[in-house]
Structure formats: C-alpha cells, structure tokens
Amino acid sequence: MKETLKVLNKLKEKGLVQDYAIGGAIAALRWIEPFFTQDLDVFILLKDGDEKKKEVIDLSPIYEYLKSKGYKWKGHWIMIEGVPVDIFPADPLEKEAIEQAQEVEYEGIKTKVIVPEYLIALFLRAGRNKDCRKIEMLLEQCQIDKERLQKILSQYGLDEKFKEFEERGYGR
Amino acid sequence: MEGEQKIIIGEKVLRRRELFEEEVARRERAKLSFEEKIKILIDLQKLARDWGGKKDVIIWQI
C-alpha cells in the first residue's frame, strides 16, 4: 500500500495528473470500521482541466507510464505494487471531492482521502446496495457535518435520493 | 472472571460486554489508524480466500 501511494504521488510529481484522491471503499474505510474490499479507487484530476467538456478523455499517458514501470493489468485493474487499482477521471462532483479531500499520511507517505460528506454523495449517486450499506456506516460511525452534506446534495441534485434513502430506513 | 476480561483495540481498553455492544464497538473500530485498518483489511482478504472459498481474491502487499 505504501509503495502504491508512492507511485500515485509520482504521477502527480511527473505532471501526469494534477491531483488525486482515494475514494470508494478504501476512503470509507479511513472513516469507518474495517470491512472487506478488493480494490483501491483513485479519482484523478487531469492537467488540462475540464473533463466534462471533452468528448474523449485520454488516460493513455498515465497507463503508458505505469506500464513502463512494469505494472500490469489484471482484469479491469492495474496492479500497482501488489494492489489492484482503478483510476477514474473526475466528473464535477468528484473534482470537488478531490479538492476538498483530507491530506493524510499512511506510513509517512502523504496522500488525500475523500471526506465522508462527499463519499456519501458519491455512494448515493452510485446507489447500489453495497453503496447504501457504506452510507449507513458513515452516518453511524463518524462525525458528519450535516450542513456541508446538505449543501453538496443540493448542489448535485441528490436531495431526493437522500430523502428516499432515509425514508427506506435502510438497514433498520 | 470472564465479566472483567479486558480487550485491547489499538489504544482502547474495553470490557468484554462493551465489545458486544455492537454500535460502541463499531465506533471504536472506526477510530483505529488507517494503517491498522489496512492490516485488518488484508486479514479479511486472506479469510475470504482461505475460508470463504474465494480463490481469486487478491491479497494486498503492504
């Protein structure tokens, strides 16, 4: 994991990505109790900005670099130092989540992890059962800034979805 | 005596009955360091592979 983070930081140093943050289950795991997962989701901001306006997003330079370092594909993951990694170019919500992510250290290596309020919005948007379970755990196990969460949900049109989630009383 | 048995999780010392108060225990586990959680994740991956019959589970390197 430590070596994986070093490689991700290298992508930033080399200018292949402008910034990145850990999202998905591993970001959730930073805030809640440990649970089983297999892969490391990494959201990236590309150097030249607004991915939303582009018809094609080219991640080839990143993968070419990783390939040149000997990292190989395994299914849809790229194996970086023994960790299966999924790399996602950020959309507007994910971009904001990266910008607002918390800097943390893992065994002395700096990285960024998406904070719970943005994770809830992202899991809500994904909407699978496993995402709903993570939202539930985040709400139960860590301090959520309700005002901040509400703002994010409103901004990205997720209010209704959250209301439905609450009304379902998921997991209760 | 079993009722007085102490259980250590990181820097926390809990009584056995506290550990079984699920919500409390979950919140305590949520406070573990990122590094400790990743170690537990790797144990979970090994469990899934060795006991859960998921032979294709990738065990992370740390």
Interface residues (C-beta under 8 A of the other chain):
Chain A: M1 K2 E3 L29 R30 W31 I32 E33 P34 F35 F36 T37 Q38 K74 M79 E81 G82 V83 P84 V104 Y106 E107 V113 M137 E140 Q141 C142
Chain B: E23 R26 R27 R29 A30 L32 F34 E35 K37 I38 I40 L41 L44 Q45 A48 V57 I58 W60 Q61 I62
